[in-house]
Amino acid sequence: MKEQIKKFLNEEQDPKAIEKITSKLNDLMMKNEEIGYIGVQKKPAITVFPDSIVLTNKRIIICQPRNLGLSMDFIDYTWDQIEATFVKENILGSEFSFSTKTDMTVSIDYIPKTQARKISTYAKEQLDILKHGANQAAASKPIAAVEDDVEEIETEEVVNFAEIMPATTDFNTQMEDDTTSLEAIKAEGFSSMSQDELFEKLQNYKKLLDNGLILQGEYDAYKKEILSHM
């Protein structure tokens, strides 16, 4: 089995479905987009070509096989289009659905309950990050969303790149200060920080990651710890 699909088989997803989806998604991924979770439909009757739902750090993608699996339809919704998500647990699996800001409701049924819960958790984390980023942007106009890449910020959030980046010397100094303070913050813990302080720390860690000053694993650990206190 290919190494890249093993991490998506934790909740008994169909390996053949996962392999087919990941192979087709390779050409659809945007810059800095990463797959976070894949849920696969499991109907009571044998389903050779089940529907799937893919969650990335940028969007939700519904994958629907067509023509006996020879082709596949992809329908995607970016996180800023999504208003809310829902999970309804039934006797035979669960139904995951979400509403958009244009009053559209999208759902996929017969998702195994464990997968549906993981999908819901991942979706709420992404919406929470987006929500906190939007609220802070409205108040003080910083970099909008923690998970947005620099290219998106340049084209959609600001006109002048200088608006989101401080002078080179000051920025490097800030990065060094943040790196130096990581261990101190880790020792102190996040429990005494306010929501705004926690969100600011999460933004700083993202900057450190983007500039190669910390590893992805370190960022993920800090992100998980911060979100647990928010």
C-alpha positions in Angstrom: 0.0 0.0 0.0 1.3 3.4 -0.9 2.7 5.4 2.1 0.8 8.6 1.3 -2.7 6.9 1.8 -1.9 5.0 5.0 -2.6 8.0 7.2 -6.2 8.3 5.8 -7.1 4.7 6.8 -7.4 5.2 10.5 -11.2 4.8 10.7 -11.6 1.8 8.3 -11.9 3.9 5.1 -12.0 1.8 1.9 -8.3 1.6 0.7 -9.3 1.4 -3.0 -11.5 4.5 -2.7 -8.8 6.4 -0.9 -6.2 5.5 -3.4 -8.4 6.5 -6.3 -9.3 9.8 -4.7 -5.7 10.8 -3.7 -4.4 10.0 -7.1 -7.0 12.3 -8.8 -6.6 15.1 -6.2 -2.9 15.5 -6.9 -3.6 17.8 -9.8 -6.3 19.7 -8.0 -4.4 20.8 -4.9 -3.7 24.5 -4.7 -0.4 26.1 -3.4 0.1 25.2 0.3 -3.0 23.1 0.3 -2.9 20.0 2.5 -5.4 17.2 2.9 -6.5 17.0 6.5 -9.1 14.2 6.5 -11.0 11.9 4.0 -14.3 10.3 4.8 -15.7 7.5 2.7 -19.4 6.6 2.3 -20.3 3.1 3.5 -23.8 2.1 2.5 -25.6 -1.0 3.9 -25.5 -2.7 0.4 -22.1 -3.2 -1.3 -21.1 0.0 -3.0 -18.3 -0.4 -5.5 -17.9 3.3 -6.1 -18.8 5.2 -2.9 -19.0 9.0 -2.6 -16.2 10.6 -0.5 -15.6 13.9 1.3 -12.2 15.5 1.5 -11.3 18.2 4.0 -8.2 20.3 3.4 -6.9 23.4 5.1 -8.5 25.5 2.4 -11.8 23.8 1.4 -14.3 20.9 1.5 -14.3 18.7 -1.6 -17.2 16.3 -2.4 -16.0 13.5 -4.7 -18.7 11.6 -6.6 -17.6 8.7 -9.0 -19.4 8.5 -12.3 -19.5 6.1 -15.3 -18.6 3.0 -13.2 -15.7 4.8 -11.6 -14.1 5.8 -14.8 -14.7 9.5 -14.1 -15.3 11.6 -11.0 -17.1 14.8 -10.2 -15.5 17.2 -7.8 -17.5 19.9 -6.0 -15.6 22.2 -3.7 -16.5 24.9 -1.1 -13.9 27.1 0.5 -14.1 27.6 4.2 -15.1 31.3 3.9 -18.2 30.1 1.9 -19.4 27.8 4.8 -21.7 29.1 7.5 -22.1 26.0 9.7 -21.6 22.3 9.8 -23.9 19.5 11.2 -23.7 15.8 12.0 -26.7 13.6 12.4 -26.1 10.1 13.7 -28.5 7.5 12.3 -28.8 3.7 12.9 -26.8 3.1 9.7 -24.0 5.5 9.8 -24.1 9.3 10.0 -25.0 12.2 7.8 -22.6 15.1 7.6 -23.9 18.4 6.2 -23.0 22.0 6.0 -24.8 25.2 5.1 -23.3 28.0 2.9 -23.6 31.7 3.2 -25.9 31.6 0.1 -28.4 29.4 2.0 -27.3 26.2 0.3 -27.2 22.9 2.2 -24.9 20.2 1.1 -24.9 16.7 2.7 -23.3 13.3 2.4 -24.9 10.3 4.1 -23.9 6.8 5.2 -20.6 8.1 6.7 -19.4 5.8 9.5 -20.0 7.5 12.8 -16.3 7.7 13.8 -15.4 9.3 10.5 -18.3 11.7 10.7 -17.1 12.9 14.1 -13.6 13.4 12.9 -14.9 15.3 9.9 -17.0 17.5 12.2 -14.1 18.2 14.5 -11.7 19.1 11.7 -14.3 21.4 10.1 -15.1 23.2 13.3 -11.3 23.8 13.8 -11.0 25.4 10.4 -14.1 27.6 10.8 -12.8 28.6 14.3 -9.5 29.7 12.9 -11.2 31.6 10.1 -13.7 33.2 12.5 -11.0 34.5 14.9 -8.9 35.7 12.0 -11.8 37.7 10.6 -12.8 39.2 13.9 -9.2 40.4 14.6 -8.9 41.7 11.1 -12.0 43.8 11.6 -10.7 45.3 14.8 -7.1 46.1 13.9 -6.5 44.9 10.3 -3.6 42.4 10.9 -2.9 39.4 8.7 -6.4 38.0 8.2 -6.4 34.2 8.7 -3.8 32.1 10.4 -4.0 29.4 7.7 -4.0 31.7 4.7 -0.8 31.7 2.6 1.1 34.8 1.7 -0.1 34.7 -1.9 -3.7 34.8 -0.9 -3.1 37.7 1.4 -1.3 39.7 -1.3 -4.1 39.4 -3.8 -7.2 39.4 -1.7 -6.5 41.1 1.7 -4.3 44.1 0.8 -3.2 46.2 -2.1 0.3 46.9 -0.9 2.6 44.2 0.4 4.1 46.7 2.8 0.8 46.8 4.7 1.2 43.2 6.1 5.0 43.0 6.5 7.1 45.2 8.8 10.6 46.4 7.9 13.1 43.5 7.3 15.2 44.2 10.4 12.2 44.6 12.7 10.6 41.4 11.3 13.8 39.3 11.8 14.1 40.7 15.3 10.5 39.7 16.1 11.1 36.2 14.7 14.2 35.8 16.9 12.3 37.0 19.9 9.5 34.6 19.3 11.9 31.7 18.8 13.7 32.6 22.1 10.4 32.8 24.0 9.0 29.4 22.8 10.5 27.4 25.7 9.5 30.0 28.2 5.9 29.9 27.0 5.9 26.2 26.9 7.0 26.1 30.5 4.5 28.7 31.6 1.5 27.2 29.8 -1.3 28.9 28.0 -4.0 28.6 30.7 -3.4 32.2 32.0 -3.7 33.9 28.6 -6.8 35.6 27.2 -8.4 34.5 23.9 -6.7 37.4 22.0 -3.3 36.6 23.5 -3.7 32.9 22.5 -4.7 33.8 19.0 -1.8 36.2 18.7 0.6 33.4 19.7 -0.9 31.1 17.1 -0.3 33.8 14.5 3.3 34.2 15.6 3.9 30.4 15.4 2.5 30.4 11.9 5.0 33.1 10.9 7.8 31.1 12.4 6.7 28.1 10.4 6.4 30.1 7.2 9.9 31.5 7.7 11.5 28.1 8.4 12.3 28.9 12.1 10.3 25.9 13.5 9.3 22.6 12.0 5.8 21.5 11.0 5.6 19.1 13.9 6.5 21.8 16.4 3.8 24.1 14.9 1.2 21.4 15.0 2.0 20.7 18.7 1.7 24.4 19.7 -1.5 24.8 17.6 -3.1 21.8 19.3 -2.2 23.1 22.7 -3.4 26.6 22.0 -6.7 25.5 20.5 -7.4 23.4 23.7 -7.3 26.6 25.7 -9.5 28.7 23.3 
